[in-house]
Amino acid sequence: MDVNSSIGCSVTECQYHAGKSQHCTLDKIMVGKNESYTSQSEDTDCESFKVKENKTY
C-alpha cells in the first residue's frame, strides 16, 4: 500500500490505514456530516472508512 502523506489518519481499524504511518492509503477520501447542521468536528465522518477484514489492530 502506498502512503498518502496528504491524508493523516489515526483509525487503525480502517482497511485503508497505512499501518505504522499515521496516514491513509487512498488517493482521496469523502468526508460527510452526521448532523443536519455541522458546527464542530464531531459532526463529521470519513465516509471512505471500511473496517479491516483481518482485524489485526
PQR file of N, CA, C, O and H, with PARSE charges and radii, in Angstrom:
ATOM      1  N   MET A   1       0.834  -1.190   0.000 -0.4000 1.5000
ATOM      2  CA  MET A   1       0.000   0.000   0.000 -0.0000 2.0000
ATOM      3  C   MET A   1       0.876   1.249   0.000  0.5500 1.7000
ATOM      4  O   MET A   1       1.850   1.335   0.748 -0.5500 1.4000
ATOM      5  N   ASP A   2       0.529   2.197  -0.829 -0.4000 1.5000
ATOM      6  CA  ASP A   2       1.229   3.472  -0.850 -0.0000 2.0000
ATOM      7  C   ASP A   2       0.628   4.405   0.191  0.5500 1.7000
ATOM      8  O   ASP A   2      -0.591   4.472   0.345 -0.5500 1.4000
ATOM      9  H   ASP A   2      -0.262   2.127  -1.436  0.4000 1.0000
ATOM     10  N   VAL A   3       1.481   5.118   0.897 -0.4000 1.5000
ATOM     11  CA  VAL A   3       1.044   6.080   1.903 -0.0000 2.0000
ATOM     12  C   VAL A   3       0.733   7.406   1.228  0.5500 1.7000
ATOM     13  O   VAL A   3       1.517   7.893   0.412 -0.5500 1.4000
ATOM     14  H   VAL A   3       2.472   5.063   0.771  0.4000 1.0000
ATOM     15  N   ASN A   4      -0.409   7.990   1.568 -0.4000 1.5000
ATOM     16  CA  ASN A   4      -0.758   9.325   1.083 -0.0000 2.0000
ATOM     17  C   ASN A   4      -0.447  10.299   2.213  0.5500 1.7000
ATOM     18  O   ASN A   4      -1.230  10.433   3.153 -0.5500 1.4000
ATOM     19  H   ASN A   4      -1.046   7.595   2.230  0.4000 1.0000
ATOM     20  N   SER A   5       0.685  10.971   2.126 -0.4000 1.5000
ATOM     21  CA  SER A   5       1.109  11.866   3.203 -0.0000 2.0000
ATOM     22  C   SER A   5       0.226  13.104   3.330  0.5500 1.7000
ATOM     23  O   SER A   5       0.377  13.868   4.284 -0.5500 1.4000
ATOM     24  H   SER A   5       1.321  10.861   1.362  0.4000 1.0000
ATOM     25  N   SER A   6      -0.685  13.315   2.397 -0.4000 1.5000
ATOM     26  CA  SER A   6      -1.616  14.449   2.464 -0.0000 2.0000
ATOM     27  C   SER A   6      -2.832  14.156   3.330  0.5500 1.7000
ATOM     28  O   SER A   6      -3.554  15.076   3.714 -0.5500 1.4000
ATOM     29  H   SER A   6      -0.808  12.694   1.623  0.4000 1.0000
ATOM     30  N   ILE A   7      -3.068  12.876   3.644 -0.4000 1.5000
ATOM     31  CA  ILE A   7      -4.235  12.498   4.447 -0.0000 2.0000
ATOM     32  C   ILE A   7      -3.755  11.799   5.711  0.5500 1.7000
ATOM     33  O   ILE A   7      -3.376  10.628   5.671 -0.5500 1.4000
ATOM     34  H   ILE A   7      -2.481  12.128   3.333  0.4000 1.0000
ATOM     35  N   GLY A   8      -3.769  12.510   6.830 -0.4000 1.5000
ATOM     36  CA  GLY A   8      -3.430  11.917   8.111 -0.0000 2.0000
ATOM     37  C   GLY A   8      -4.593  11.090   8.630  0.5500 1.7000
ATOM     38  O   GLY A   8      -5.753  11.432   8.400 -0.5500 1.4000
ATOM     39  H   GLY A   8      -4.077  13.461   6.863  0.4000 1.0000
ATOM     40  N   CYS A   9      -4.289   9.997   9.331 -0.4000 1.5000
ATOM     41  CA  CYS A   9      -5.343   9.131   9.864 -0.0000 2.0000
ATOM     42  C   CYS A   9      -4.810   8.345  11.058  0.5500 1.7000
ATOM     43  O   CYS A   9      -3.703   7.810  11.012 -0.5500 1.4000
ATOM     44  H   CYS A   9      -3.347   9.718   9.518  0.4000 1.0000
ATOM     45  N   SER A  10      -5.602   8.277  12.124 -0.4000 1.5000
ATOM     46  CA  SER A  10      -5.224   7.509  13.309 -0.0000 2.0000
ATOM     47  C   SER A  10      -6.165   6.333  13.553  0.5500 1.7000
ATOM     48  O   SER A  10      -6.097   5.702  14.608 -0.5500 1.4000
ATOM     49  H   SER A  10      -6.502   8.711  12.162  0.4000 1.0000
ATOM     50  N   VAL A  11      -7.038   6.029  12.599 -0.4000 1.5000
ATOM     51  CA  VAL A  11      -8.030   4.957  12.756 -0.0000 2.0000
ATOM     52  C   VAL A  11      -7.413   3.650  12.264  0.5500 1.7000
ATOM     53  O   VAL A  11      -7.537   3.300  11.090 -0.5500 1.4000
ATOM     54  H   VAL A  11      -7.094   6.542  11.743  0.4000 1.0000
ATOM     55  N   THR A  12      -6.748   2.933  13.168 -0.4000 1.5000
ATOM     56  CA  THR A  12      -6.038   1.711  12.787 -0.0000 2.0000
ATOM     57  C   THR A  12      -6.973   0.578  12.386  0.5500 1.7000
ATOM     58  O   THR A  12      -6.533  -0.388  11.763 -0.5500 1.4000
ATOM     59  H   THR A  12      -6.647   3.218  14.122  0.4000 1.0000
ATOM     60  N   GLU A  13      -8.246   0.676  12.729 -0.4000 1.5000
ATOM     61  CA  GLU A  13      -9.223  -0.352  12.360 -0.0000 2.0000
ATOM     62  C   GLU A  13      -9.685  -0.235  10.913  0.5500 1.7000
ATOM     63  O   GLU A  13     -10.419  -1.096  10.429 -0.5500 1.4000
ATOM     64  H   GLU A  13      -8.604   1.460  13.235  0.4000 1.0000
ATOM     65  N   CYS A  14      -9.265   0.817  10.220 -0.4000 1.5000
ATOM     66  CA  CYS A  14      -9.692   1.040   8.839 -0.0000 2.0000
ATOM     67  C   CYS A  14      -8.841   0.240   7.858  0.5500 1.7000
ATOM     68  O   CYS A  14      -7.627   0.129   8.024 -0.5500 1.4000
ATOM     69  H   CYS A  14      -8.669   1.517  10.613  0.4000 1.0000
ATOM     70  N   GLN A  15      -9.477  -0.309   6.853 -0.4000 1.5000
ATOM     71  CA  GLN A  15      -8.808  -1.077   5.798 -0.0000 2.0000
ATOM     72  C   GLN A  15      -7.747  -0.241   5.085  0.5500 1.7000
ATOM     73  O   GLN A  15      -6.767  -0.787   4.578 -0.5500 1.4000
ATOM     74  H   GLN A  15     -10.464  -0.219   6.718  0.4000 1.0000
ATOM     75  N   TYR A  16      -7.934   1.072   5.044 -0.4000 1.5000
ATOM     76  CA  TYR A  16      -7.053   1.952   4.279 -0.0000 2.0000
ATOM     77  C   TYR A  16      -5.989   2.638   5.129  0.5500 1.7000
ATOM     78  O   TYR A  16      -5.256   3.483   4.616 -0.5500 1.4000
ATOM     79  H   TYR A  16      -8.730   1.515   5.456  0.4000 1.0000
ATOM     80  N   HIS A  17      -5.882   2.300   6.417 -0.4000 1.5000
ATOM     81  CA  HIS A  17      -4.850   2.874   7.283 -0.0000 2.0000
ATOM     82  C   HIS A  17      -3.488   2.352   6.838  0.5500 1.7000
ATOM     83  O   HIS A  17      -3.358   1.188   6.458 -0.5500 1.4000
ATOM     84  H   HIS A  17      -6.477   1.613   6.834  0.4000 1.0000
ATOM     85  N   ALA A  18      -2.481   3.209   6.884 -0.4000 1.5000
ATOM     86  CA  ALA A  18      -1.158   2.872   6.347 -0.0000 2.0000
ATOM     87  C   ALA A  18      -0.280   2.065   7.306  0.5500 1.7000
ATOM     88  O   ALA A  18       0.915   1.908   7.052 -0.5500 1.4000
ATOM     89  H   ALA A  18      -2.587   4.155   7.192  0.4000 1.0000
ATOM     90  N   GLY A  19      -0.836   1.560   8.378 -0.4000 1.5000
ATOM     91  CA  GLY A  19      -0.049   0.723   9.284 -0.0000 2.0000
ATOM     92  C   GLY A  19       0.752   1.554  10.272  0.5500 1.7000
ATOM     93  O   GLY A  19       0.175   2.294  11.070 -0.5500 1.4000
ATOM     94  H   GLY A  19      -1.806   1.687   8.584  0.4000 1.0000
ATOM     95  N   LYS A  20       2.079   1.442  10.230 -0.4000 1.5000
ATOM     96  CA  LYS A  20       2.930   2.157  11.184 -0.0000 2.0000
ATOM     97  C   LYS A  20       2.905   3.666  10.971  0.5500 1.7000
ATOM     98  O   LYS A  20       3.177   4.425  11.900 -0.5500 1.4000
ATOM     99  H   LYS A  20       2.548   0.841   9.582  0.4000 1.0000
ATOM    100  N   SER A  21       2.586   4.102   9.772 -0.4000 1.5000
ATOM    101  CA  SER A  21       2.476   5.527   9.468 -0.0000 2.0000
ATOM    102  C   SER A  21       1.046   5.977   9.738  0.5500 1.7000
ATOM    103  O   SER A  21       0.101   5.294   9.346 -0.5500 1.4000
ATOM    104  H   SER A  21       2.365   3.485   9.017  0.4000 1.0000
ATOM    105  N   GLN A  22       0.878   7.101  10.391 -0.4000 1.5000
ATOM    106  CA  GLN A  22      -0.455   7.611  10.727 -0.0000 2.0000
ATOM    107  C   GLN A  22      -1.064   8.341   9.532  0.5500 1.7000
ATOM    108  O   GLN A  22      -1.359   9.535   9.602 -0.5500 1.4000
ATOM    109  H   GLN A  22       1.647   7.657  10.709  0.4000 1.0000
ATOM    110  N   HIS A  23      -1.250   7.602   8.430 -0.4000 1.5000
ATOM    111  CA  HIS A  23      -1.776   8.167   7.191 -0.0000 2.0000
ATOM    112  C   HIS A  23      -2.757   7.201   6.538  0.5500 1.7000
ATOM    113  O   HIS A  23      -2.890   6.048   6.947 -0.5500 1.4000
ATOM    114  H   HIS A  23      -1.011   6.633   8.374  0.4000 1.0000
ATOM    115  N   CYS A  24      -3.435   7.699   5.519 -0.4000 1.5000
ATOM    116  CA  CYS A  24      -4.367   6.923   4.705 -0.0000 2.0000
ATOM    117  C   CYS A  24      -3.644   6.459   3.444  0.5500 1.7000
ATOM    118  O   CYS A  24      -2.673   7.080   3.014 -0.5500 1.4000
ATOM    119  H   CYS A  24      -3.327   8.636   5.187  0.4000 1.0000
ATOM    120  N   THR A  25      -4.118   5.374   2.860 -0.4000 1.5000
ATOM    121  CA  THR A  25      -3.528   4.891   1.609 -0.0000 2.0000
ATOM    122  C   THR A  25      -4.379   5.242   0.392  0.5500 1.7000
ATOM    123  O   THR A  25      -3.978   4.959  -0.737 -0.5500 1.4000
ATOM    124  H   THR A  25      -4.907   4.869   3.209  0.4000 1.0000
ATOM    125  N   LEU A  26      -5.543   5.854   0.599 -0.4000 1.5000
ATOM    126  CA  LEU A  26      -6.392   6.246  -0.525 -0.0000 2.0000
ATOM    127  C   LEU A  26      -5.859   7.516  -1.186  0.5500 1.7000
ATOM    128  O   LEU A  26      -5.177   8.313  -0.542 -0.5500 1.4000
ATOM    129  H   LEU A  26      -5.868   6.084   1.516  0.4000 1.0000
ATOM    130  N   ASP A  27      -6.166   7.703  -2.461 -0.4000 1.5000
ATOM    131  CA  ASP A  27      -5.800   8.931  -3.172 -0.0000 2.0000
ATOM    132  C   ASP A  27      -6.642  10.109  -2.713  0.5500 1.7000
ATOM    133  O   ASP A  27      -6.171  11.246  -2.680 -0.5500 1.4000
ATOM    134  H   ASP A  27      -6.720   7.056  -2.984  0.4000 1.0000
ATOM    135  N   LYS A  28      -7.898   9.829  -2.357 -0.4000 1.5000
ATOM    136  CA  LYS A  28      -8.799  10.859  -1.847 -0.0000 2.0000
ATOM    137  C   LYS A  28      -9.805  10.184  -0.933  0.5500 1.7000
ATOM    138  O   LYS A  28     -10.015   8.974  -1.019 -0.5500 1.4000
ATOM    139  H   LYS A  28      -8.281   8.906  -2.384  0.4000 1.0000
ATOM    140  N   ILE A  29     -10.428  10.962  -0.057 -0.4000 1.5000
ATOM    141  CA  ILE A  29     -11.465  10.453   0.838 -0.0000 2.0000
ATOM    142  C   ILE A  29     -12.711  11.319   0.703  0.5500 1.7000
ATOM    143  O   ILE A  29     -12.654  12.438   0.193 -0.5500 1.4000
ATOM    144  H   ILE A  29     -10.258  11.945   0.013  0.4000 1.0000
ATOM    145  N   MET A  30     -13.832  10.786   1.165 -0.4000 1.5000
ATOM    146  CA  MET A  30     -15.084  11.539   1.201 -0.0000 2.0000
ATOM    147  C   MET A  30     -15.402  11.816   2.671  0.5500 1.7000
ATOM    148  O   MET A  30     -15.501  10.891   3.476 -0.5500 1.4000
ATOM    149  H   MET A  30     -13.878   9.876   1.579  0.4000 1.0000
ATOM    150  N   VAL A  31     -15.559  13.084   3.010 -0.4000 1.5000
ATOM    151  CA  VAL A  31     -15.939  13.484   4.358 -0.0000 2.0000
ATOM    152  C   VAL A  31     -17.383  13.948   4.311  0.5500 1.7000
ATOM    153  O   VAL A  31     -17.764  14.752   3.459 -0.5500 1.4000
ATOM    154  H   VAL A  31     -15.479  13.836   2.356  0.4000 1.0000
ATOM    155  N   GLY A  32     -18.182  13.432   5.236 -0.4000 1.5000
ATOM    156  CA  GLY A  32     -19.593  13.803   5.287 -0.0000 2.0000
ATOM    157  C   GLY A  32     -19.962  14.271   6.680  0.5500 1.7000
ATOM    158  O   GLY A  32     -19.141  14.248   7.597 -0.5500 1.4000
ATOM    159  H   GLY A  32     -17.873  12.779   5.927  0.4000 1.0000
ATOM    160  N   LYS A  33     -21.200  14.692   6.826 -0.4000 1.5000
ATOM    161  CA  LYS A  33     -21.665  15.130   8.139 -0.0000 2.0000
ATOM    162  C   LYS A  33     -22.733  14.177   8.657  0.5500 1.7000
ATOM    163  O   LYS A  33     -23.484  13.583   7.883 -0.5500 1.4000
ATOM    164  H   LYS A  33     -21.867  14.711   6.081  0.4000 1.0000
ATOM    165  N   ASN A  34     -22.788  14.040   9.979 -0.4000 1.5000
ATOM    166  CA  ASN A  34     -23.758  13.140  10.589 -0.0000 2.0000
ATOM    167  C   ASN A  34     -24.852  13.893  11.344  0.5500 1.7000
ATOM    168  O   ASN A  34     -25.642  13.285  12.065 -0.5500 1.4000
ATOM    169  H   ASN A  34     -22.178  14.522  10.608  0.4000 1.0000
ATOM    170  N   GLU A  35     -24.897  15.205  11.181 -0.4000 1.5000
ATOM    171  CA  GLU A  35     -25.935  16.062  11.750 -0.0000 2.0000
ATOM    172  C   GLU A  35     -26.463  16.955  10.633  0.5500 1.7000
ATOM    173  O   GLU A  35     -25.770  17.193   9.644 -0.5500 1.4000
ATOM    174  H   GLU A  35     -24.255  15.699  10.595  0.4000 1.0000
ATOM    175  N   SER A  36     -27.689  17.448  10.789 -0.4000 1.5000
ATOM    176  CA  SER A  36     -28.237  18.315   9.738 -0.0000 2.0000
ATOM    177  C   SER A  36     -27.492  19.645   9.660  0.5500 1.7000
ATOM    178  O   SER A  36     -27.390  20.234   8.584 -0.5500 1.4000
ATOM    179  H   SER A  36     -28.253  17.254  11.592  0.4000 1.0000
ATOM    180  N   TYR A  37     -26.967  20.125  10.797 -0.4000 1.5000
ATOM    181  CA  TYR A  37     -26.153  21.336  10.825 -0.0000 2.0000
ATOM    182  C   TYR A  37     -24.824  20.982  11.474  0.5500 1.7000
ATOM    183  O   TYR A  37     -24.803  20.450  12.584 -0.5500 1.4000
ATOM    184  H   TYR A  37     -27.049  19.646  11.671  0.4000 1.0000
ATOM    185  N   THR A  38     -23.737  21.264  10.812 -0.4000 1.5000
ATOM    186  CA  THR A  38     -22.414  20.914  11.315 -0.0000 2.0000
ATOM    187  C   THR A  38     -21.737  22.138  11.912  0.5500 1.7000
ATOM    188  O   THR A  38     -21.491  23.125  11.219 -0.5500 1.4000
ATOM    189  H   THR A  38     -23.754  21.696   9.911  0.4000 1.0000
ATOM    190  N   SER A  39     -21.435  22.063  13.216 -0.4000 1.5000
ATOM    191  CA  SER A  39     -20.783  23.186  13.883 -0.0000 2.0000
ATOM    192  C   SER A  39     -19.515  22.779  14.629  0.5500 1.7000
ATOM    193  O   SER A  39     -18.839  23.629  15.209 -0.5500 1.4000
ATOM    194  H   SER A  39     -21.635  21.261  13.779  0.4000 1.0000
ATOM    195  N   GLN A  40     -19.187  21.482  14.617 -0.4000 1.5000
ATOM    196  CA  GLN A  40     -17.987  21.003  15.298 -0.0000 2.0000
ATOM    197  C   GLN A  40     -17.478  19.744  14.611  0.5500 1.7000
ATOM    198  O   GLN A  40     -18.217  19.092  13.874 -0.5500 1.4000
ATOM    199  H   GLN A  40     -19.736  20.792  14.145  0.4000 1.0000
ATOM    200  N   SER A  41     -16.225  19.407  14.849 -0.4000 1.5000
ATOM    201  CA  SER A  41     -15.620  18.268  14.152 -0.0000 2.0000
ATOM    202  C   SER A  41     -16.330  16.950  14.457  0.5500 1.7000
ATOM    203  O   SER A  41     -16.320  16.042  13.625 -0.5500 1.4000
ATOM    204  H   SER A  41     -15.624  19.937  15.448  0.4000 1.0000
ATOM    205  N   GLU A  42     -16.941  16.832  15.628 -0.4000 1.5000
ATOM    206  CA  GLU A  42     -17.665  15.611  15.992 -0.0000 2.0000
ATOM    207  C   GLU A  42     -18.876  15.365  15.100  0.5500 1.7000
ATOM    208  O   GLU A  42     -19.426  14.264  15.091 -0.5500 1.4000
ATOM    209  H   GLU A  42     -16.949  17.569  16.304  0.4000 1.0000
ATOM    210  N   ASP A  43     -19.291  16.375  14.356 -0.4000 1.5000
ATOM    211  CA  ASP A  43     -20.443  16.260  13.460 -0.0000 2.0000
ATOM    212  C   ASP A  43     -20.058  15.729  12.083  0.5500 1.7000
ATOM    213  O   ASP A  43     -20.911  15.626  11.203 -0.5500 1.4000
ATOM    214  H   ASP A  43     -18.844  17.269  14.363  0.4000 1.0000
ATOM    215  N   THR A  44     -18.782  15.389  11.886 -0.4000 1.5000
ATOM    216  CA  THR A  44     -18.312  14.919  10.580 -0.0000 2.0000
ATOM    217  C   THR A  44     -17.788  13.493  10.671  0.5500 1.7000
ATOM    218  O   THR A  44     -17.389  13.037  11.742 -0.5500 1.4000
ATOM    219  H   THR A  44     -18.089  15.473  12.601  0.4000 1.0000
ATOM    220  N   ASP A  45     -17.792  12.792   9.541 -0.4000 1.5000
ATOM    221  CA  ASP A  45     -17.318  11.407   9.459 -0.0000 2.0000
ATOM    222  C   ASP A  45     -16.528  11.201   8.180  0.5500 1.7000
ATOM    223  O   ASP A  45     -16.760  11.878   7.179 -0.5500 1.4000
ATOM    224  H   ASP A  45     -18.116  13.162   8.670  0.4000 1.0000
ATOM    225  N   CYS A  46     -15.595  10.262   8.220 -0.4000 1.5000
ATOM    226  CA  CYS A  46     -14.918   9.825   6.998 -0.0000 2.0000
ATOM    227  C   CYS A  46     -15.813   8.759   6.363  0.5500 1.7000
ATOM    228  O   CYS A  46     -15.918   7.642   6.868 -0.5500 1.4000
ATOM    229  H   CYS A  46     -15.407   9.712   9.034  0.4000 1.0000
ATOM    230  N   GLU A  47     -16.443   9.114   5.268 -0.4000 1.5000
ATOM    231  CA  GLU A  47     -17.350   8.182   4.598 -0.0000 2.0000
ATOM    232  C   GLU A  47     -16.601   7.152   3.759  0.5500 1.7000
ATOM    233  O   GLU A  47     -17.222   6.257   3.186 -0.5500 1.4000
ATOM    234  H   GLU A  47     -16.357  10.021   4.858  0.4000 1.0000
ATOM    235  N   SER A  48     -15.285   7.264   3.679 -0.4000 1.5000
ATOM    236  CA  SER A  48     -14.469   6.289   2.956 -0.0000 2.0000
ATOM    237  C   SER A  48     -14.031   5.144   3.863  0.5500 1.7000
ATOM    238  O   SER A  48     -13.402   4.194   3.395 -0.5500 1.4000
ATOM    239  H   SER A  48     -14.781   7.991   4.145  0.4000 1.0000
ATOM    240  N   PHE A  49     -14.356   5.222   5.166 -0.4000 1.5000
ATOM    241  CA  PHE A  49     -13.955   4.195   6.125 -0.0000 2.0000
ATOM    242  C   PHE A  49     -14.500   2.828   5.738  0.5500 1.7000
ATOM    243  O   PHE A  49     -15.661   2.690   5.354 -0.5500 1.4000
ATOM    244  H   PHE A  49     -14.867   5.993   5.546  0.4000 1.0000
ATOM    245  N   LYS A  50     -13.635   1.815   5.846 -0.4000 1.5000
ATOM    246  CA  LYS A  50     -14.034   0.420   5.656 -0.0000 2.0000
ATOM    247  C   LYS A  50     -13.275  -0.386   6.701  0.5500 1.7000
ATOM    248  O   LYS A  50     -12.050  -0.300   6.784 -0.5500 1.4000
ATOM    249  H   LYS A  50     -12.691   1.928   6.157  0.4000 1.0000
ATOM    250  N   VAL A  51     -13.993  -1.166   7.495 -0.4000 1.5000
ATOM    251  CA  VAL A  51     -13.349  -1.932   8.560 -0.0000 2.0000
ATOM    252  C   VAL A  51     -12.411  -2.984   7.969  0.5500 1.7000
ATOM    253  O   VAL A  51     -12.716  -3.594   6.944 -0.5500 1.4000
ATOM    254  H   VAL A  51     -14.988  -1.236   7.428  0.4000 1.0000
ATOM    255  N   LYS A  52     -11.265  -3.190   8.626 -0.4000 1.5000
ATOM    256  CA  LYS A  52     -10.305  -4.198   8.174 -0.0000 2.0000
ATOM    257  C   LYS A  52     -10.946  -5.571   8.206  0.5500 1.7000
ATOM    258  O   LYS A  52     -11.691  -5.896   9.130 -0.5500 1.4000
ATOM    259  H   LYS A  52     -11.017  -2.694   9.459  0.4000 1.0000
ATOM    260  N   GLU A  53     -10.661  -6.364   7.208 -0.4000 1.5000
ATOM    261  CA  GLU A  53     -11.222  -7.714   7.150 -0.0000 2.0000
ATOM    262  C   GLU A  53     -10.486  -8.667   8.076  0.5500 1.7000
ATOM    263  O   GLU A  53     -11.110  -9.529   8.694 -0.5500 1.4000
ATOM    264  H   GLU A  53     -10.056  -6.099   6.457  0.4000 1.0000
ATOM    265  N   ASN A  54      -9.157  -8.527   8.184 -0.4000 1.5000
ATOM    266  CA  ASN A  54      -8.385  -9.457   9.013 -0.0000 2.0000
ATOM    267  C   ASN A  54      -8.340  -9.045  10.480  0.5500 1.7000
ATOM    268  O   ASN A  54      -7.911  -9.833  11.323 -0.5500 1.4000
ATOM    269  H   ASN A  54      -8.650  -7.826   7.682  0.4000 1.0000
ATOM    270  N   LYS A  55      -8.771  -7.838  10.799 -0.4000 1.5000
ATOM    271  CA  LYS A  55      -8.906  -7.329  12.164 -0.0000 2.0000
ATOM    272  C   LYS A  55      -7.663  -7.545  13.016  0.5500 1.7000
ATOM    273  O   LYS A  55      -7.769  -7.987  14.160 -0.5500 1.4000
ATOM    274  H   LYS A  55      -9.119  -7.198  10.114  0.4000 1.0000
ATOM    275  N   THR A  56      -6.500  -7.244  12.482 -0.4000 1.5000
ATOM    276  CA  THR A  56      -5.270  -7.281  13.268 -0.0000 2.0000
ATOM    277  C   THR A  56      -4.872  -5.849  13.570  0.5500 1.7000
ATOM    278  O   THR A  56      -4.182  -5.209  12.776 -0.5500 1.4000
ATOM    279  H   THR A  56      -6.414  -6.885  11.553  0.4000 1.0000
ATOM    280  N   TYR A  57      -5.304  -5.348  14.713 -0.4000 1.5000
ATOM    281  CA  TYR A  57      -5.039  -3.955  15.081 -0.0000 2.0000
ATOM    282  C   TYR A  57      -3.737  -3.905  15.811  0.5500 1.7000
ATOM    283  O   TYR A  57      -3.301  -2.830  16.223 -0.5500 1.4000
ATOM    284  H   TYR A  57      -5.864  -5.867  15.357  0.4000 1.0000
TER
END
